[in-house]
Structure formats: C-alpha cells, structure tokens
Amino acid sequence: MHLNKSGLRAIRLDAWAVDSLNRQYAMEMQNDSDSDYIPKRARFYQSLLDTPILKSGKGTKYKELPTTAVIFITKDDIFGKDLAMYTFLEKCIEVEDLCLDDGTKKIFLNMSSRNGSDVLVSLLQYFKASNLDNPDIIVRDERIEKLDSVVKEVKESEEWEELSMNLIQTGQAMMIIKILEELGTVPDDLRQKIMSVSKESVLIEWCKIAAKAESIEEFTANI
C-alpha cells in the first residue's frame, strides 16, 4: 500500500495474496483510469496468477488451478453505469445461464458511486478522503476504523514513504523470484540482483519476462 501524508488520495495499492482455501487474489488501486485500458490490465494480472502454476515440466493438471480474483479499485466509473461494484464472470453468450466455471473473477470497485452496500460505499469513500469524519461514510464499520488506525500510524511515521516504497518493490521482486522458482533453483547472485533493483518500472518489466520465460537461463539472457 502506497500512501501519502494527505491520506489515501494518491494511494497505489498492489497486493498479491493466497488465503487458507488456496484462493489467489491480485488487487490494485488505480487513480488514473485514462493512463491504460484497465480491463486488459486485469487480463494481464490474471495471467500472472496462473503462469507460475502452469510452467512447463511441472505436470500440473488444469483442474488443480486455484480460484482467482483480480480486483481493481478505481477513482472513476470506467463502465459508466453508476455502480460501486462491477463483478465479471465468464459466461456463454448463446445460453444465458451457462457459466464457464473456470474459477476466475474480475471485480472493479468504483469510488465515484453510492450505489452499493453501505459498508462497501463507506470503505470506498474512506479511500477518497481517509478521514472518518467524511459525511459520505455511511457506516463506521469496525474494519474501516481499524484501517483508519493503520493509516494514522503510517502518517505519523517519519519513514513512511521510504518504507511503503520498499514494501512495494520487495513484493514485486519476490513475485519474480517465485515465478522463476517454478523453473528451477534460482542462483544466489541472480536472487540478489533481483532484490537489489530499486526502479519499479524495471521490476514490472522483469516480471513480464519471467512469466514468459521457459528457463532461468532464458530469463537471465532477456534482462
């Protein structure tokens, strides 16, 4: 989570998680919806969740792929239907009630809408101002209050910015290493090289290269 001292207005959130049921999640806060085509970005994130599991030579059966959810939180309503939440599943065009049931879900949360559950709308409005006195917060849910306490603690930390950037970069570097480990043993010098990268743009590019590589040697050559 990337915060600034004025609150969550400039938040950039990148989270990759696996819960106890082996469901995988990728989540990002996107303030500038015009900078890229968000639906296709969600498609790319889906591939990053699946690729490490399906690397060649691992013998993974497709039925063993975990359930996944790609979640985007946007400042603007990118679909223009005035909903706080849009959920997309794979469905058949010809048969209305026939779902593909491939275990994937894409969710877009819209901070500009009030049409949704009270808790969700309150959370999204908190993201916009990061202040519990915000009159648009309908419900003072205990989870929002807990988030507020974390935000206040981060704001009061003198090292908040450096820490948040380090957390983002470390998470991206670990994702690259995790993908490469599906190909074999990652040499210590390569591991250290990846962990020492400080530019986010480089880490994102290396993550793409790792997802496409068929071997650690191929990854090393391409970076």
Sequence and secondary structure as in RCSB ss.txt:
>XXXX:A:sequence
MHLNKSGLRAIRLDAWAVDSLNRQYAMEMQNDSDSDYIPKRARFYQSLLDTPILKSGKGTKYKELPTTAVIFITK
DDIFGKDLAMYTFLEKCIEVEDLCLDDGTKKIFLNMSSRNGSDVLVSLLQYFKASNLDNPDIIVRDERIEKLDSV
VKEVKESEEWEELSMNLIQTGQAMMIIKILEELGTVPDDLRQKIMSVSKESVLIEWCKIAAKAESIEEFTANI
>XXXX:A:secstr
 EEETTEEEEEE EEEEE TT  EEEEEEES GGGS HHHHHHHHHHHHHGGGG TTS   GGG   EEEEEEES
S SSSS  SEEEE  B SSSTT B   SEEEEEEETT   S HHHHHHHHHHHH  TT TT     HHHHHHHHH
HHHHHH TTHHHHHHHHHHHHHHHHHHHHHHTTS   HHHHHHHHT   HHHHHHHHHHHHH SSHHHHHHH 
